[in-house]
């Protein structure tokens, strides 16, 4: 059984046929999915999905592409979201110097403000970091003793960066790109990282693994990522699936329920 620790089920590529997406996930033994917000609006959508379907959980946050200096009203909305039923993390938050869509000082402040909310609510943080690891590690070091865990979403750093993130106590979440032939740095990380600190994700509808590369990604495809990592490590696929699911349940405090694609199984909240 597998847990997809990062998807965007509210995006139209998935939301327009969500019942079929969840049915395929269930058939592939994906038992839980964390759907992740990238703005206040999309965080609300993720939260509503989590509260409407068994086996779906939400992370809420503002992506670095939409970073801004959060006012008290913004922060209060995030605090309220973070306290709602089935919200298990603050994210995805972080720094993106690859796209650089927002000024870097704004990205850094927005991430820090959201880390503070995660610390206050005792929730783990889900981090999006691209070509910004030096600044990222410098900022999070100041919160190390206060944070309740962290996940490096779609981890793309090399082994030296991975070691620093692991030293911070963070989990490394590996996406479908690890199946790409040229993803040698990512494959090295997947091979060398401690088994009890690895997670798997799709980032659906993006980054579909081989053999679906270039197509719309969905949670059922996470099995291909898991099997690739197991092959890289020379371990049994079922063993890796069990451990990665245990890791996900630990960092996100997930119960042992399963996906049910029929809406109305959960009480809809705010």
C-alpha positions in Angstrom: 0.0 0.0 0.0 1.2 3.5 -0.8 0.6 7.1 0.2 0.9 9.9 -2.4 2.3 12.6 -0.2 1.8 15.5 -2.7 -0.8 16.0 -5.3 -3.0 18.9 -6.5 -6.4 17.2 -6.7 -8.2 20.6 -7.1 -6.4 21.3 -10.5 -8.9 20.8 -13.4 -6.9 18.0 -15.0 -7.8 15.9 -12.0 -10.8 17.6 -10.4 -12.9 17.3 -13.6 -13.0 13.5 -13.2 -12.0 13.0 -9.6 -14.1 10.0 -8.9 -12.3 8.1 -11.7 -8.9 9.4 -10.5 -9.6 8.1 -7.0 -10.9 4.8 -8.2 -7.7 4.2 -10.2 -5.7 5.2 -7.2 -7.5 2.7 -5.0 -7.0 -0.1 -7.6 -3.3 0.7 -7.5 -3.2 0.4 -3.7 -2.8 4.1 -3.1 -4.6 4.3 0.2 -4.2 8.0 1.1 -3.4 11.2 -0.8 -2.3 14.6 0.6 -3.7 17.4 -1.7 -1.7 20.5 -1.4 -2.6 24.2 -1.6 -0.5 26.8 -3.3 -2.6 29.9 -2.5 -5.4 30.8 0.0 -8.0 30.0 -2.6 -6.5 26.7 -3.6 -5.8 25.8 0.0 -9.5 26.2 0.7 -10.3 24.0 -2.2 -7.8 21.3 -1.0 -9.3 21.5 2.5 -12.8 21.1 1.1 -11.7 18.0 -0.9 -10.1 16.5 2.2 -13.2 17.1 4.3 -15.4 15.5 1.5 -13.5 12.3 0.8 -12.2 9.6 3.1 -8.4 9.0 2.6 -7.7 12.5 1.4 -5.9 15.0 3.6 -4.8 18.6 2.9 -1.8 20.9 3.3 -2.5 24.7 3.2 -0.1 27.4 2.3 1.2 30.0 -0.2 3.6 28.8 -2.9 6.7 31.0 -3.5 5.4 31.9 -7.0 2.6 33.7 -5.2 4.7 35.0 -2.3 3.8 38.3 -0.7 4.3 40.1 2.6 1.5 38.5 4.5 -0.6 40.8 6.6 -2.3 39.8 9.8 -5.5 38.9 8.0 -3.7 36.5 5.7 -1.9 34.9 8.6 -5.1 34.6 10.5 -6.8 32.8 7.5 -3.9 30.4 7.4 -4.1 29.8 11.1 -7.8 29.0 10.8 -7.2 26.7 7.8 -4.4 24.9 9.7 -6.8 24.1 12.6 -9.5 22.6 10.4 -10.3 18.9 10.2 -7.9 16.8 8.1 -5.4 19.6 7.5 -2.1 17.9 8.2 0.6 20.4 7.1 1.5 24.0 6.1 2.6 24.0 2.5 3.7 24.2 0.0 5.9 27.0 1.0 9.5 27.9 0.2 11.8 29.6 -2.2 12.0 29.3 -6.0 15.0 31.1 -7.5 14.7 29.1 -10.7 11.5 30.8 -11.9 12.1 33.9 -9.7 8.5 35.0 -10.1 8.6 37.1 -6.9 11.4 39.2 -5.4 13.7 37.0 -3.3 13.3 39.1 -0.2 9.6 38.7 -0.5 9.8 34.9 -0.9 12.1 34.7 2.2 9.8 36.7 4.4 6.6 34.9 3.2 8.2 31.5 3.9 9.4 32.6 7.3 5.9 33.9 8.2 4.4 30.5 7.3 7.0 28.5 9.1 6.0 30.5 12.2 2.4 29.5 11.7 3.5 25.8 11.3 5.5 26.1 14.5 2.5 27.7 16.3 0.1 25.0 15.2 2.6 22.2 15.7 2.2 21.1 12.1 5.0 19.9 9.7 5.9 22.2 6.8 6.0 21.1 3.2 8.8 22.9 1.4 9.2 23.8 -2.3 12.9 24.7 -2.9 14.5 25.2 -6.3 18.0 26.6 -6.7 17.7 28.3 -3.3 19.1 25.8 -0.8 21.7 28.1 0.7 19.1 30.7 1.7 16.6 28.1 2.6 18.8 26.3 5.0 20.0 29.5 6.6 16.3 30.5 7.3 15.1 27.2 8.6 18.0 26.8 10.9 16.5 29.5 13.0 13.3 27.4 13.5 15.0 24.0 13.9 14.1 23.6 17.6 10.5 24.8 17.1 9.4 22.9 14.0 7.3 19.8 14.1 8.9 18.2 11.1 9.4 19.1 7.5 9.2 17.6 4.1 11.3 18.5 1.1 8.7 18.3 -1.7 9.9 17.1 -5.1 13.5 17.1 -3.8 15.9 18.1 -6.5 19.2 18.8 -4.7 22.3 16.7 -4.8 23.5 14.4 -2.0 25.4 17.1 -0.2 22.2 19.2 0.0 20.2 16.1 1.0 22.6 15.4 3.9 22.0 19.0 5.2 18.2 18.6 4.9 18.4 15.2 6.7 20.5 16.8 9.4 17.7 19.3 9.9 15.4 16.3 10.6 13.5 16.7 7.3 12.1 14.0 5.1 12.9 13.8 1.4 9.9 13.3 -0.9 10.8 11.8 -4.3 8.7 12.4 -7.4 8.3 10.6 -10.7 11.3 12.4 -12.3 13.5 9.8 -10.5 12.4 7.4 -13.2 13.9 9.6 -16.0 17.2 8.2 -17.4 19.1 11.4 -16.9 18.0 12.0 -13.3 21.3 10.7 -11.9 21.6 13.1 -9.0 18.0 12.4 -7.8 18.6 8.7 -8.2 21.8 8.9 -6.1 19.8 10.6 -3.3 17.0 8.0 -3.5 19.7 5.3 -3.3 21.7 6.7 -0.4 19.1 8.4 1.9 18.0 6.5 5.0 15.0 4.4 4.3 13.1 5.8 7.2 13.4 9.3 5.8 12.0 8.8 2.3 8.5 9.6 1.0 7.0 9.2 -2.5 4.8 11.7 -4.3 3.3 12.4 -7.7 3.0 16.2 -7.7 0.0 15.4 -9.9 -1.0 16.6 -12.5 2.7 17.3 -13.1 5.9 15.2 -13.5 4.4 11.9 -14.6 6.9 9.0 -14.3 8.0 6.6 -17.0 6.0 5.0 -18.7 3.6 8.0 -18.6 6.2 10.8 -19.0 4.7 13.8 -20.7 1.1 12.9 -19.8 -1.2 14.1 -17.1 0.1 12.6 -13.8 -2.2 11.1 -11.2 -1.9 9.4 -7.8 -2.2 5.8 -9.2 1.2 6.4 -11.0 3.1 6.7 -7.7 3.7 3.0 -7.8 6.2 3.5 -10.6 8.2 5.9 -8.6 8.2 3.6 -5.6 9.3 0.6 -7.7 12.1 2.7 -9.2 13.4 3.7 -5.8 13.2 0.1 -4.6 15.2 -1.0 -7.6 17.8 1.6 -7.1 18.2 0.5 -3.5 18.1 -3.2 -4.3 15.3 -3.8 -1.9 11.9 -5.5 -2.2 9.2 -3.3 -3.6 6.6 -4.2 -1.0 9.1 -3.5 1.8 9.8 0.0 0.4 6.1 0.7 0.0 5.4 -0.3 3.6 8.2 1.8 4.9 7.4 4.9 2.9 3.8 4.7 4.0 4.9 4.4 7.6 7.1 7.4 7.2 4.2 9.4 5.7 1.9 8.5 8.5 4.5 9.5 11.0 5.4 12.9 9.7 1.8 13.9 8.8 0.1 12.1 11.8 -2.2 10.1 9.4 -4.7 7.5 10.6 -4.9 4.1 8.8 -8.0 4.8 6.7 -8.3 4.3 3.0 -9.4 6.2 -0.1 -13.1 6.1 -0.8 -14.0 7.9 -4.0 -17.6 8.6 -3.0 -18.1 12.2 -1.8 -19.9 12.8 1.4 -17.9 10.4 3.6 -16.5 13.2 5.7 -18.1 16.2 7.3 -17.5 19.3 5.2 -15.9 22.1 7.1 -14.9 25.7 6.6 
